[in-house]
Amino acid sequence: MVNLKLLSRVPACAAILAAAILAQQKYTGPLPPQKDLPYLVHGDNLLATDATVAQSQEKKNDTTYTIPGEAAKAKTPLASPIFVFESAKIEATRLQLFHLDVRNGHREVTFQKRGRGGAQPLKLSVSPVSGSVYRIEAAESLPNGEYALTPDGSNDAFCFTVY
């Protein structure tokens, strides 16, 4: 026989347990020293991503954005990098993550003007930490390579390498 009083307490216990787990996931590390610049979290240290502006080249059916150099100076061994970001002018929720191809001494990403194909943003998880500080995580493991966080609709790029 099933104890109905016990069953009625299960949802309440589950809600309390979920709240406790979420409370434990809060960011307690260092805060970014500069606004509008994503920082890679490495334990108790922050590593600034390489801020640059991508140059665009229009072709018939696509647009290619290029960034000088074969690799970013900011490097992480973490396949699922975590960033901390303090927003001033750039909204954290507008940041997108792209994999960059290395070609002829530079990094690039190509977008199709029409139809399918071309680069698609990788999934990110963005959650507020406090005030205008956000925790940004790659939602999936990233293979080794070059990447850029970029605000939607902007040529600004914040580059890093996963190795």
C-alpha positions in Angstrom: 0.0 0.0 0.0 1.3 3.5 -0.9 1.6 6.1 1.8 -0.3 9.1 0.3 1.1 11.5 2.9 4.7 10.6 1.9 3.9 11.0 -1.8 2.5 14.5 -1.3 5.9 15.6 0.2 8.0 14.4 -2.7 7.4 17.5 -4.9 8.3 19.8 -2.0 11.5 17.9 -1.2 12.5 17.9 -4.9 12.0 21.6 -5.1 14.1 22.2 -2.0 16.8 19.9 -3.3 16.8 21.7 -6.7 17.1 25.1 -5.0 20.0 23.9 -2.9 21.9 22.6 -6.0 21.3 25.8 -7.9 22.6 27.9 -4.9 25.8 25.8 -5.0 26.5 26.7 -8.6 26.9 30.4 -8.1 30.2 32.0 -9.3 32.5 32.9 -6.4 35.7 33.6 -8.3 37.4 36.9 -9.2 35.5 39.6 -11.0 36.7 40.9 -14.4 39.0 43.9 -14.2 37.7 45.4 -17.5 34.1 45.7 -18.7 32.9 44.4 -22.0 35.8 41.9 -22.3 35.2 38.2 -21.7 37.7 36.5 -19.4 38.5 32.8 -19.4 38.1 31.3 -15.9 41.1 29.2 -14.9 40.5 28.3 -11.3 41.0 31.5 -9.3 42.7 33.3 -12.2 41.1 35.2 -15.1 42.7 35.3 -18.6 41.6 38.0 -21.0 40.5 36.9 -24.4 42.2 38.6 -27.4 40.0 41.6 -28.3 40.2 42.5 -32.0 38.0 43.7 -34.9 37.4 41.2 -37.8 37.7 42.5 -41.3 34.8 41.5 -43.6 35.1 40.6 -47.3 31.9 40.4 -49.3 31.6 37.9 -52.2 28.7 37.0 -54.4 26.9 34.6 -52.0 28.9 34.9 -48.7 30.7 37.1 -46.3 34.0 36.1 -44.8 35.4 37.7 -41.6 39.1 37.5 -41.1 41.3 38.0 -38.0 45.1 38.3 -38.4 47.4 35.6 -37.0 47.0 31.8 -36.9 46.3 31.6 -33.2 45.0 33.6 -30.3 47.3 34.5 -27.4 44.6 33.5 -24.9 44.7 29.7 -24.6 42.7 27.2 -22.5 43.1 23.4 -22.1 39.4 23.2 -21.1 37.1 21.7 -23.7 34.1 23.4 -22.0 35.5 26.9 -21.2 33.8 29.2 -18.7 34.0 32.9 -19.1 33.2 35.8 -16.8 32.0 39.0 -18.4 31.0 42.4 -17.0 28.6 44.1 -19.3 28.7 47.9 -19.9 28.0 48.5 -23.6 27.8 44.9 -24.8 24.8 42.8 -23.7 26.1 39.4 -22.6 23.0 37.7 -24.1 24.0 39.0 -27.6 27.4 37.2 -27.5 27.7 34.3 -30.0 30.5 31.7 -30.2 32.0 30.6 -33.5 34.7 28.2 -34.5 37.4 29.8 -36.7 39.2 28.2 -39.6 42.9 28.8 -39.9 43.9 29.6 -43.5 46.9 31.4 -45.1 48.2 32.8 -41.8 44.9 34.2 -40.5 41.7 32.9 -38.9 38.4 33.2 -40.6 34.7 32.4 -40.5 32.3 32.5 -43.5 28.6 33.2 -43.5 26.2 32.4 -46.4 24.0 35.3 -47.5 21.1 33.1 -48.5 20.1 29.6 -47.9 21.8 27.1 -45.6 25.4 26.5 -45.1 28.2 28.6 -43.7 29.0 29.2 -40.0 26.4 28.6 -37.3 26.9 29.8 -33.7 27.8 27.2 -31.1 25.5 27.0 -28.1 26.2 29.1 -25.1 24.8 29.3 -21.6 24.6 32.8 -20.2 23.6 33.3 -16.5 23.8 36.4 -14.3 26.2 36.3 -11.4 25.5 39.7 -9.8 24.6 43.1 -11.2 26.1 43.3 -14.7 28.5 40.4 -14.3 27.6 37.2 -16.2 28.9 33.6 -16.4 29.1 32.4 -19.9 29.7 28.7 -20.7 30.1 26.7 -23.9 27.1 24.4 -23.8 29.0 21.6 -25.5 32.6 20.4 -25.4 34.7 22.2 -28.0 37.3 20.3 -30.0 40.9 21.8 -30.2 41.0 24.9 -32.4 40.4 28.6 -32.7 37.2 30.3 -31.5 35.7 33.8 -31.1 33.0 35.3 -29.0 31.3 38.1 -30.9 28.3 40.3 -30.2 25.5 39.6 -32.7 25.7 42.2 -35.5 29.2 43.4 -34.7 32.7 42.9 -36.1 34.2 42.8 -32.6 35.8 39.5 -31.8 37.1 38.1 -28.5 39.4 35.2 -29.5 40.8 32.2 -27.7 42.3 28.8 -28.4 41.3 25.5 -27.1 44.3 23.1 -27.0 
